[in-house]
Amino acid sequence: MRNREVAELLYETADIMEFQQIEWKPRAYRRAAQNIENFGEDIEKVYEKKGKKGLTEIPGVGESIADHIAEYLKTGKVEKFEGLKGKAPSGTAELMEIRGLGAKKMKKLADKLEIKTMSDLKNAVKSHRIRRLSGFGVKSEENIARAIENYEKSHSRIPLGKALPLAEEIISGLKEELKNGTPGLDLSRIIYTGSLRRLKETIGDIDILAEAEEADAGKIMDAFVSLPEAGQVVSKGRTRSSVILKEGFAIDLRVVPPESYGAALQYFTGSKEHNIGLRNIALREGYKLSEYGLYSKNSGERIAGKSEEEIYRKLGLEYIAPELRENRGELKAAAKNELPELVDAGDLRGDLHMHTDYSEGAESLETMVEKAESMGYEYIAVTDHSRSQRIANGMDIETLKEQWKEIKSLSKRFRIKVLRGSEVEILKDGSLDYPDEILKELDVVVGAVHSGFAASEREMTGRIITALENKHLDILAHPSGRLLGKREAYAVNFGKVFEAAAENGKVMEINCQPSRLDLNDELIFRAKDYELKFCISTDSHSVSDLASMRYGLGQARRSWLEKEDIVNTYPYSRLKEVFKKLRD
């Protein structure tokens, strides 16, 4: 379905017209765009059946706009609109979203200060050039600065670890609101979609999809825009509404009928590239696929739409898990019944990286063990920082041995197996932070780099490879060293690192901390080519962090990993054998 696509085209054209001070047309284009966005039928299908006349039956769409829509549906562009774009600065559409910065002000800023992009606007604010312009002043400049800040808040990427709980909170709040205000209204089929459902490491806007009959859609929209978390209502329609939360994130809600829920869920989950591939398969099979369902191209009969599973099945494909829908070969694999059996939360038997108050953790060793056991784990590794990490209260050898004694004592009281481990610093020369006589006494040695991030690629690669050649090292923790949004990965040749890890049988960590998610999915794919094994570990510093396992699991699933690829899915006896083999 191309309703949203056409609506976005009209919105953008309205912005450009307004910038060019065309008086009444922008309002008409925006009204048409809004009605198309909320229109209950596929606009492309309407045009195929009724031609331009069918388009003009949509409220707000007159003869001229209908001509433009028809041209776009046939050719993918509108010549008149292309001409308008050529006469306006490239950043016009983005600048038009700055609150309080109307077309006349934008025109003046472009003409007098050559402000054509968001970057130009920010620089002008920073250098106080706007306040010196006639008709603006200090107050106007300050308002523009605040508007830019709000815009960037609402358009910035959200880390998965923030977006997922936030979406779940909104869904839970919406269910509760409707339960109290509209008894009997069933909202059991409601879920976040888009890149969030595909568990990408960062998210743009949060999109939520709900199933309900048309008569109930309005009640759901009323409850949504009234949620306490909603700071600004951007739009409210019959089947779609959009708000900006008080903390600055944009969130959309769509409501679709039961017969279209599966089709809409598949469509809005994406990715765009996956959907294009799936749509092409549908066309080859004699169908048309849209967010409303799968239809016979000849008869127009709806073939499927209630669930995603039936859509994939009707197209001769295995069901494809959301995390795989990135156009990375999943459609071909599904056609051959060759999709991986993805690792699942229930497969995980333990956590091999966590901290206690022996170093920089917030909880006692006993508290962490007790919580892990309550989660049903078979084993954990306690891996507090080694001695050189003074900033993280790294343990000297005597303190480490005291911890071993406590582990032995706790092992008599708890069912769970507690492995003696350490997150050992990989020093600048590649040696490990404890002597061999200590390292060999540890059940698990997790090697990590926490310093010297500015080293050259040659230096860092050599440092890590030297550590990987040490027989006492078992796992390479957060291998790229990045912190999402704060620190780029250090320079390192991953081809050489993965080759050295494979030659020495080392395990690559998928760190679940939302600020890390390291290895990311692209590097996991590369590491798989070397037939490496992985562990999914939380790097927990408190009991609440143990729940972050799902974020690393998401990256593993996005990378096509199966249970056999992950060592912490193995029973305790087999895991011990893996590490024993590494030391031989």
Disulfide bonds with the S-S distance in Angstrom:
none
